[in-house]
Amino acid sequence: MAIYLDHAATTPLHPRVQEILSAEFSRTGNASSLHTFGREQRKRVEEARESIAALAGASPTEIVFTGSGTEANNLAIKGFYWSQVKADPGRNLIVIAAFEHHAIIEPVEWLVEHEGAELAYIPITADGVIDLAALRGIVENNRDRIALIAVMHANNELGTVQPIRDVVEIAAGIPVHTDAVQSFGKIPFNYSELGVHSATISAHKIGGPLGVAALILEHGIDLTPLLHGGGQERDLRSGTINAPAIVAFATAAQVSCAEQSENFQRIRELRDSLKTQISSAVPDARFNAADTPGLPGILNVTFPGTETDSLLLLLDNAGIAASTGSACSAGVQQASHVLIALGLSEDEARSSIRFSLGRTTTQAEIDEVGSKIAGVVASARAAYSVMGR
Ligand code: PLP
């Protein structure tokens, strides 16, 4: 059996979620219909909304279900920008952490290219945390020009947790969005305690199904929607409500929050064991921001003298699934912007990979990776030197 160490990309369905999904998909009824079938579906969706809201520290009316975390981030970024610029055309600056996920960076870049937005990046310290002094400087110098600040709660390549409450304090009233796709369900996350104006959470990172996520959006904020149609989700996300997936999302959230501290402890021990085994098998391996508090299961490693693509292929041949964590839609791995933001050179970034452990990872799997890693790295180094680099 292959070893799956790519839980930050997507997670296996939790068995409880699997049961719920097959039961829910055998029901019918559009949750917006008035008849009995529709009302039953609506009731299930509203119960799921209440449950997710309670687990995320929000109120049910603050949950807007979407089809993905990417969509929720786009809704927040574009929605806030459009409403801010409508109120004051001079407020066109968007401030984001330099190592945001592409689902934040790309909508911002789209607004820069097509709508005259301006973009400022918050630099990252060597610990993999945003530079708060730099953020303070950006805010002091541009207070009246900032439409939105977006800082992710936990970084998907490094696992490091960001000081969101400090960001909110510095922002002092400027809207703050946090992408909590990697953190919700895995580490404590509480929307109202963080004090942000919006947050994104996604089901498939916590044992739930693909194709369902949510934007948590503060009461009274009126965003311009991305989709126009039937006016579902308070007119913020038109489209027939995906009731079975939403109910399954709630189950995934319940299970992952209930098992959170137990999973955290176990997964962190496995990750530390992997780190120790890699260190002794490949003494010059370097670990990126591994000592900073954060997600339990992420280990980002630089193997000097290798190249990411060949490392990942050789690992795959050895029955081990890892990744870099950055999108690779063109089929060619780019140097990770996260690692560059952390201060690595292009070469170092191109010789780094991410192992991400999760609920189903076992010690036997970690030991197998530990026993194979030296051979894989040696082959990757041989391939790298043959390529004349
Ligand atoms: N934000 C972060 C930090 C992520 O890790 C991901 C997924 O990789 C996303 C957003 C996108 O979420 P989704 O896959 O639900 O679109």
Boltz pocket constraint, residues with backbone or C-beta under 6 A from the ligand:
constraints:
  - pocket:
      binder: B
      contacts: [[A, 8], [A, 9], [A, 67], [A, 68], [A, 69], [A, 70], [A, 71], [A, 73], [A, 101], [A, 103], [A, 152], [A, 154], [A, 155], [A, 156], [A, 179], [A, 181], [A, 182], [A, 202], [A, 203], [A, 212], [A, 213], [A, 325]]
      max_distance: 6.0
